[in-house]
C-alpha cells in the first residue's frame, strides 16, 4: 500500500540508505522503489553498493521495484529471456521504462522467477495494452507505476491520471504513483518528486490519501529521499478506507460537541446532497438527554464543520461538512473548519465514504 524510494547517487551513502530502509521496515513499510538508470549515476562504480542495498531490502521482507533500461540489463548479465540475475539480487519487480518492444515485455512477464513486470503507467496507451494482450502477456504478474516529475509544472493533472487509471482497470492492472516529501527533496532539482503536479507542495499524507480515495493508485511511494520520520509515521498510519480531515476548532467548543466530533468514525450518508457531507453516525455520538445549546450560529462557508443544536429538534447532534457557502441558521452551531491541505479531500467524500477528524497542527 505504501512505499519509500532510495537512490545510489553521490548524495546518498550506502549507510544512510541502509538506515532509511531499516527505519521504514520497522514502521511497517513493505515496498521500496529505486532507479537503476539515472543519467547522473555511474552504476558501474556504484554497483557493489546497489547489490548490498538490494539484498538488505529483501532480507527485511520488503519488495524492491527497480526501474531498468536495456543498458541496465546488459550490465547485470540478464536478458529478456533470462531475468534470473535480477531475482538473485533480491529484486521483486522490474519497472520497464523505455527501450523494450511489446514482444520483449510479453516475454518478460513469463520469466518463471516470480519477478513482477511493471509498466510505465504515465505513458502507456490503450493500444499498447491491447497489443500485449494479443501477445499473451501474463497480466497476473504485471503492474504499472507512474513517473515522478522533478521539474515544476511538468507533473500530471487529475484528468490525465484518471484517464490512465481507466485504461489499466480494464486489464485488472494495479497502479502505483509517487508523492513528494516536504522534508527531504532529492536533487539535482530539489523541487519534489510527485506524480501529480498539484501535490508538489502538499504533505505526503494528504497527497497519498488523494491518490487512494480518488481511485488513481493502489500503492503510493514517497518519491523523495529522505522523508522525515514524522512523514513516514503519518503516511503508514493512513487507513485506506477512511478519509482523514484536519480540523481547526472554533473557540469554546463544549464537551458534547467534542464528543460528537471525535467519538468515532463518521460516514457520509449515501443520499447526501452536493451542498454538505452528512454524518450518518453523529447523532448516535450525542448523549441522550443532553440537548445542545445554540452557540456560534454564524454564516457557514465552504469547509465549515457544523453540528445541529436543540433548535433542530430530531436532527440535534447531526454533524455536517459544508461543500458550499450556506447562510447562517440559529439551529446550527459552527464548530470548526477543515484546514490546510486536507481541504483537497473534502470533495472525495462521496456517499457512504468514511471520514474522521484530526486536530490541525
N, C-alpha and C positions, 0 to 999 in steps of 0.2 A: 504493500500500500504506500509506504514512504521510503525514500532513499536519500543517500548522500552522494557526493561526487568527490573524486580525488584525482590529482594530476601529478605528473612527474617532471614538470619543467623546473628551472632553477629556483623558482620562488617557493618550492615545496620540497623539503628534505624527506628522506625515507622515514626518519624518526617521527617527524610531525604527521606524516601520512599514517603511519602505524598507530600513533597515539589517537588520531582522529577516528579511524575506523574502530579501534577498540572501545573508545568512549561511546561511539554511536551504537555499537553492538550491545553494550551494557544497558543502553536506554531502550533497546528493543528493535533497532533498525535491522532489516534483513536484505536490503537492496543497496548496491553500490554501482555507480557508473564511473567509467574512465574512458579517456580517448587515447587511442594508440596511433593517431595520425595528425597531431597538432603540428602545423608547419614550423613553429619556432623550436620544436624539441628534436634533438638528435637522439633518437631512440636506441641507436646502436651503442651510444655512450651510457644511456640510462637503463639498458635492458636488464642488467643484473638487479637493479633496484625494483624494476617492474615485476620481475619474476618473484622476488621476495614478497612484494606487496600483494600480488595475485594469490599466492599460496596462503598468506596470512588471512586474507579476506575469506578464503574457502575454509580454513581451519576454524574461523569464528562462526561458521554456519551461515554466512551471508552469500547472496547471489550476486556475482560480478558480471555486469554487462560491459563489454568493451567495444568501442567504436573502431572499426578497422577499414583499411583500404587494401587494394591488391598488393601494394608495396609492403604493408604490414604482414600480409600472408606469406610473402616470399621470405621476409626476414625471420619469421618463426619457423619456416620449413614446412608450412602447410600448403594445401592446395584445395581447390573447390571440392575434390573428391576425397580428400583426407584432412579432416579438421581435428584429428586426434591431438596434435601438438598444442592446440588451444585448450582442449579439455585437460591435458596433463598439467597445464599451468594453473588450473583451478578456475578457469573462466567458465561461467554458466551459460552465457549467451553472447552472440556476436551481433553488433548493430552494423548492418550493411549500408554504408552511407552513399558511396558512389563507386563507379568503375567496374560494376558487375552486371552481366546481362541477366535477363529473366531466366534463361535456361540455367545459368550458373546458380542463381538464387534458389530455383526449384530443386536443383541437385543438392544444394547445401541443407535444405530442410529435411532431407532423408539421410543425414550424416551418420546415424547409428550410434552416436555417443551421448545422446540426451542433451545435445548442445542446442540451445534455442537460437533461432534466427530472427532478428529484429529489423524490421523495415523502417525506412525514413517516413514517418507519419506526416511530415510537413510538405513533402514534395511528391509523393507517390499519387498517381492518378487512378481513377476507377478502371480505365482500360488496362493499366498495368496489372492490377489485381486480377482482372478477368483473364489476362494472359497467363499469370501464374496458376490460376485455377485450371486453365486448359492444359498446362504442362504438368498437372497433377502434383503441384506443390502441397506439402503437408501442412495445412493451416493450423492443425492442432499443436504444432511445435513452433508456431510463428507469433510474434508480437510486433508492435510498431511503436516507435519512440520519436517524438517531435525533436526538432532542432532547438537549441537555445540561441539567443541573438545578443552578442556582446555590445553591439553598437546601438545607441539610442535611436528610436523611431524606425527600427528595422524589424521589430517583433511582429507577430501575427495579431490579427484582430479576433474578436469573438466570432464574427461571421465566418472567417477562414477556418478557425478551429472547429466550429460546429459543422461546417461542410465536410471537413476531413473525417470527423467522428462518424458522420452518416455513411460515408464510403466504407470505412473499416467495419462498422457494425454489421453490414450485410454479410460479411465473411466471418463474423464472430471473433475478430482480432482485437485483443486488448491493447489499450493505448497508454503510453507514458508521456509525461511532459515535465518541464522544469519551472521552478520558481526561484527568484533571487534571494540571496541573503542581504540583509541591511547592515550586517556587521563586518563580514569579510568578503570583499569582492575580488574576483580573480582578474589578474592582468591579462594582456597588457593594456586594456581599455579601462578597466575598473568602473564599469557602469552597470554591473549586474548581469546575470545570465538567465533572463526569463524566456519562456516560450511566447507568452502573451505580452505585448508591449505595455498594456495598461497595468501590468503587475510590477513594472520595473522599480517603482518606489514604494510598493506595498510590503507589508510584513509577509514572510513566508506562510504564516498561519492562515491569514486571510486569503492569500493567493491560492494556496492549496485547496482550501475549502471551496473557493470559487470554481476551480477546475473540476473538483469531485462532484459538487452539487449541481453544476451546470451540465454534467454528463460529458465533459470534454476530455477526461483522463481517468484511468483506473489506478495508476500508480504515479506518484509525484516525487520527483527528486529535487533537492536543493542543488541548483547548478553550480553555485559559487562554492569556493573553499577559502577559508573555513567559516562555516556558520558558528554562531556563538552557542554556548551550552544552553542558554535560555531559549534560543530559537529552536534548537534540537528538541528540547523538552516539550515545548509548546506544540511543535508540529507532530511529534509522535503521540501526543495526548489527544489529538483530534479523533472524535468519533465520526466515521464517515456517514452515519445515518442521522446526525444531529448538527444543525447549523448553530454556531456559537456567535452570539452578538455581544459586542462590548457596549456597556451601558453607562452613561453619565447620569447620575441621580440628581433629582431636584433636592433642595434643602428641606429638611423637616419631614422626611419620609417616616411614616408610622410603622410600628411593628407589624400590623396587619398587612400593610402594603408590601413590606419587605417579605413577609411570608408568601404572599401571592407571587411575587416576582421570582423568588429563589427556592421555593419548596420542592421543585421537581422539574421534569421535562415538560415543556409545552408542546402542543400540536395544533397546527393551523387547521381550522375547520375545512372539510372538503368542499363546502359550499361558500367559502369566504369570498367577499366581493373584492374588486380591484382596489377599493379605497383603503382597506385596512386588512391586517392579519388578525384573525380572531382566535385566541387560545381556547380550545375546547375543554382544557383541564382547569383553567384558572379559577372558575367558580368552586371547584372541588377543593382548591387550596385554601379558600377563605374559610374562616371559622364560623360555624353555625351560631347564630345569636350574637354576632359581633358586627353590627351594621357599620359600614364605612361612612365616616363624616365627609361632607363636601370640603375640598381643600385644593388649592392650586387649579381652579377651574378656569383655565385660560385658553387662549387660542391654540389649537393643535396644528403643528406644522409637520411636513413630511419628516419621518423618523421619530416623531414623538411616541413615547410609550405611555399608555393611559390605563386607568382602572376605573370602572364604573362605580359610583358611590351609591348610598342607600336611596338616593332620589330616583334611580333607575329600577327600583323595586326588584323584580325577579332576576334582573341582569346584574345586580350588585355583585362586585367581585370579578366581573369579566375583564380580562386583560386584552388590550389591542396594541398593535404597532401600526402607525399611520404610514400609508404609502403616498398620501396626498395631503395637501393643506385642507383642514376641516375647521369650521367655525367653533368658537367657544360654546360649551354646554355646561350648565350648572350641575348636571348629573354625572359629569366625567372629570376625574382627577388626572392631571398630568404628573407622572411620577419620574419621568426622565426622558432621555433621548438616546437612540442608537448613535454611537460616536465613532470617529476615526475611520480607518479603512473598512471596518466591518459594515459600514453603510452599503458597501457594494454587494453585500449578501442578502439584503432585505428582499429584493425582487426575486430571489431564488427560492424563497419560502413559499412554495406552491401548496395547493390543497393537500392536506394530510402530512405535510412535512413537519418534522420535529425541530424544536429550537430551544435554546437555553440562553440565559444572560450571564455575563461575567462583568465585574466592575471594570470600567475603563481605567487603564494605568498609563 
